Amino acid sequence: MSKPYSLQDLELFLRVVECGNMSEVARQLNVTNAAVSASIKRLELALDVSLLERTTRSLRLSAAGQSLIPYLQQALGALDDAESELRNLQTAVVGEISIGLPSDLGRHLLLGILDAFQQQYPGIRLRLDFSDLMQDLYRDNLDLVIRYGDLRDSSLVARKLCDNRRVLAAAPGYIAQMPPLNTLEDLVNHNCLYFYRNDRPYNQWIFYRDGDRVEVPIQGNRHTNDGEVVRRWGLAGHGIVYKSALDLALDIKQGSLVALLDGKYQGQSTPLYAVYKQRKYQPYRLTALIDHLEHQVTQFINPS
């Protein structure tokens, strides 16, 4: 069985041949002459041939050494090319990114942000998975999930894109004919449009008043497992919605929805995160996308 040798042994042998002097190679690499000689000897023992003919005055390639050199130059050159290509791939914004997105925020806000990213980097291919269920990076074969709330799985990495809270809102048409809404307790008199997940209804809305948590039971004639449908019901004037400020910001700015009890109470905190797998070597395309998302979402919240 042949004895092991290293890539460094091959590189050092080629360098000795090109330089023609072991001592000069040792000086260039800041190692001892003995270390250079041992490396060459290790390679010869592993290949079971003599590569160099040594004299007191010079080094000369043996026939075996002469045969090895062109193959070695080609192999090491190919390895350099491969390393260069891999470095380019690590820093190039190209390839496919699979992203899990909330149904509502994904369609209403993030889709445009992703379009802009792909226009900036046309070598990017996007695969988008819209769902209001808790998506799993491994089960669903995703590179990245955008979601609200704090991370519970410590094996994943969560990067906060922005702070965010829920807001109460309704369409002007509903407000014109609805009963007065001056306090949270008045919500009992209103048709509240709410979300459910896995048969669990989110019919306890959480607020903060002077730092204290307040849970308000609500009721309504419509609920769904699709957050975007809740938004559309609100826009159509079917009742009051309690959703992420990110989801409703454009609707409120355009006057399609009106924020309710604004400033009197603080909505539930729902920070937005980019969640991804822990990797030693993260593809640069993913880092570039997360940077882009954070910048664009922050600009959206704070346009100044």
C-alpha positions in Angstrom: 0.0 0.0 0.0 1.4 3.4 -1.0 2.2 5.9 1.8 0.3 9.1 1.9 1.5 12.4 0.5 -0.1 15.8 0.5 -1.0 18.5 -2.0 1.7 20.6 -0.4 4.3 17.9 -1.2 3.3 18.1 -4.9 3.4 21.9 -4.9 6.7 22.0 -3.2 8.2 19.4 -5.6 7.1 21.5 -8.6 8.5 24.6 -7.0 11.9 23.0 -6.4 12.0 21.9 -10.1 11.2 25.4 -11.3 13.7 27.0 -8.9 16.4 24.3 -9.3 17.5 24.8 -5.7 16.2 23.3 -2.5 17.9 25.9 -0.3 16.3 28.8 -2.2 12.8 27.2 -1.9 13.4 26.8 1.8 14.4 30.5 2.1 11.3 31.6 0.1 8.9 29.5 2.2 10.8 30.3 5.5 11.3 26.6 6.3 14.4 24.5 6.9 16.3 22.7 4.1 15.5 19.5 6.0 11.7 20.2 5.7 12.0 20.6 2.0 14.1 17.5 1.6 11.7 15.5 3.8 8.7 16.6 1.7 10.4 15.4 -1.6 11.4 12.2 0.1 7.8 11.6 1.3 6.5 12.0 -2.2 9.2 9.6 -3.7 8.4 7.0 -1.1 4.6 7.3 -1.8 5.1 7.0 -5.5 7.9 4.4 -5.2 10.2 6.2 -7.6 13.1 8.6 -7.5 12.1 12.0 -8.8 15.3 13.9 -8.4 18.9 13.0 -9.0 20.9 14.8 -6.3 24.6 15.7 -6.6 26.6 18.0 -4.3 26.3 20.8 -6.8 22.9 20.4 -8.4 19.5 18.8 -8.7 18.4 17.1 -11.9 15.1 15.5 -12.8 15.0 11.7 -13.1 13.2 10.1 -16.0 10.2 9.5 -13.6 10.3 13.1 -12.5 10.3 14.3 -16.1 7.3 12.2 -16.8 5.4 13.5 -13.8 6.0 17.2 -14.4 3.5 17.9 -17.2 0.7 15.9 -15.5 1.5 17.7 -12.2 1.4 21.2 -13.9 -1.9 20.3 -15.5 -3.4 19.0 -12.3 -2.3 21.9 -10.1 -3.4 24.4 -12.8 -6.9 22.7 -13.0 -7.1 22.8 -9.2 -6.3 26.6 -9.2 -9.0 27.1 -11.8 -11.5 25.1 -9.7 -10.7 27.1 -6.6 -11.0 30.4 -8.6 -14.4 29.3 -9.9 -15.6 28.3 -6.5 -14.6 31.7 -5.1 -16.5 33.4 -7.9 -19.6 31.3 -7.1 -19.3 32.3 -3.5 -19.3 36.0 -4.4 -21.5 36.0 -7.4 -25.2 36.7 -7.1 -26.5 33.9 -9.3 -28.5 30.7 -8.9 -31.8 29.6 -7.4 -33.2 30.8 -4.0 -36.2 29.1 -2.6 -38.2 31.4 -0.3 -41.2 30.8 2.0 -43.4 33.8 2.4 -46.6 34.7 4.3 -49.6 34.8 2.1 -50.5 38.4 2.8 -47.2 40.2 3.2 -45.6 38.1 0.5 -48.1 39.2 -2.2 -48.8 42.7 -0.9 -45.3 43.9 -0.2 -42.5 41.4 -0.6 -43.3 40.4 -4.1 -42.3 43.8 -5.5 -39.2 43.9 -3.4 -38.2 40.5 -4.8 -38.9 41.7 -8.3 -36.5 44.6 -7.8 -33.8 42.2 -6.5 -34.2 40.0 -9.6 -34.0 43.0 -11.9 -30.7 44.0 -10.2 -29.4 40.4 -10.4 -30.8 38.7 -13.5 -28.8 35.6 -12.8 -31.1 34.9 -9.9 -33.9 32.3 -10.1 -36.7 32.5 -7.5 -39.0 29.8 -6.2 -41.7 31.2 -4.0 -43.8 29.2 -1.5 -46.7 31.2 -0.2 -48.3 29.9 3.0 -49.7 31.1 6.3 -48.7 27.8 7.9 -45.4 27.5 9.8 -43.0 26.6 7.0 -40.1 24.2 7.6 -36.8 24.9 5.9 -35.9 21.2 5.7 -39.2 19.6 5.0 -40.2 22.2 2.4 -36.7 22.4 0.9 -36.4 26.2 1.4 -33.3 28.3 1.6 -35.1 31.2 3.4 -38.4 31.8 5.3 -39.8 35.3 6.0 -42.0 35.2 9.0 -43.2 37.1 12.0 -42.4 36.4 15.6 -39.3 35.2 17.5 -37.3 32.1 16.6 -37.9 29.0 18.6 -35.6 26.5 16.8 -32.0 27.2 17.9 -30.6 25.1 15.0 -31.7 27.9 12.7 -30.5 31.5 12.2 -33.0 34.4 12.5 -32.0 37.9 11.3 -34.5 40.7 12.2 -35.5 42.7 9.2 -37.6 45.2 11.1 -39.7 45.9 14.2 -43.4 45.8 13.6 -46.7 45.8 15.4 -50.3 45.0 14.7 -52.8 47.7 14.0 -56.6 47.9 14.1 -58.1 49.2 10.9 -61.4 49.3 8.9 -62.6 50.7 5.6 -64.2 54.2 5.5 -67.5 52.6 4.4 -67.6 50.4 7.5 -66.6 53.2 9.8 -69.4 55.4 8.4 -72.1 53.0 9.6 -70.4 51.3 12.5 -71.1 51.8 16.3 -68.7 54.1 18.2 -65.3 52.7 18.9 -63.6 54.6 21.7 -62.1 51.9 23.7 -61.0 48.3 23.3 -64.1 47.2 25.2 -66.2 48.6 22.3 -64.9 45.9 20.0 -67.6 43.6 21.4 -70.1 45.6 19.3 -68.2 45.2 16.0 -67.8 42.5 13.4 -64.1 41.5 13.7 -62.5 39.6 10.9 -60.0 37.1 12.1 -57.5 34.5 11.2 -57.2 30.8 12.2 -54.4 28.3 11.9 -54.7 24.5 12.3 -58.3 24.9 13.5 -57.1 27.4 16.2 -59.0 30.7 16.0 -57.1 33.9 16.8 -60.1 35.5 18.4 -58.3 36.9 21.4 -56.7 40.1 20.3 -53.7 41.3 22.4 -52.9 44.9 23.1 -50.8 46.9 25.5 -52.1 49.8 27.6 -49.6 51.7 29.8 -47.3 48.7 29.5 -49.9 46.2 30.6 -51.1 43.4 28.4 -54.8 43.4 27.6 -56.5 40.5 25.9 -59.8 41.3 24.2 -62.2 38.5 23.1 -63.7 39.3 19.7 -66.4 37.9 17.5 -67.3 38.1 13.8 -69.1 36.4 11.0 -66.0 35.7 8.9 -62.7 34.0 9.6 -60.1 32.3 7.4 -56.7 30.6 7.4 -55.5 33.0 4.7 -54.2 36.4 6.0 -54.6 38.0 2.6 -58.3 37.2 2.6 -58.7 38.9 6.0 -57.1 42.1 4.5 -59.4 41.9 1.5 -62.5 41.5 3.6 -61.4 44.6 5.5 -60.9 46.6 2.3 -64.4 45.5 1.2 -65.9 47.0 4.4 -67.0 43.7 6.0 -65.6 44.6 9.4 -62.5 45.4 11.5 -59.1 43.8 10.9 -56.2 43.5 13.3 -53.1 42.9 11.2 -49.4 43.7 10.8 -48.7 47.3 10.2 -46.5 46.2 7.3 -49.5 44.5 5.7 -51.7 47.5 6.0 -49.3 50.5 5.6 -50.1 51.1 1.9 -53.8 50.7 2.4 -53.8 53.2 5.3 -51.6 55.6 3.4 -53.9 55.5 0.3 -57.0 55.9 2.5 -58.5 52.5 1.6 -58.3 51.6 5.4 -58.3 53.9 8.4 -56.3 53.1 11.6 -58.5 52.8 14.7 -57.7 53.8 18.3 -54.3 55.0 17.0 -52.1 56.2 19.8 -54.5 55.1 22.5 -53.2 51.5 22.6 -50.1 49.7 21.5 -50.6 46.7 19.2 -49.0 43.3 19.7 -45.4 43.2 18.6 -44.7 41.1 15.5 -41.1 41.7 14.3 -40.3 40.4 10.9 -37.4 37.9 10.5 -35.5 36.2 7.8 -34.9 32.6 8.9 -32.3 30.4 7.3 -30.1 27.3 8.0 -26.8 27.5 9.8 -24.1 27.1 7.3 -20.3 27.5 7.4 -20.3 28.7 3.9 -23.4 30.8 3.1 -24.0 31.4 -0.6 -23.5 35.1 -1.3 -26.7 35.2 -3.2 -28.6 34.5 0.0 -26.7 37.1 2.0 -27.3 39.7 -0.8 -31.0 38.9 -0.8 -31.4 39.3 3.0 -29.4 42.6 2.9 -31.8 43.8 0.1 -34.9 42.7 2.1 -33.8 44.5 5.2 -32.9 47.7 3.4 -36.2 47.8 1.4 -38.4 46.9 4.3 -36.7 49.5 6.5 -37.1 52.1 3.8 -40.8 51.2 3.5 -41.4 51.7 7.2 -39.2 54.8 7.5 -39.1 56.5 4.0 -37.2 59.5 5.3 
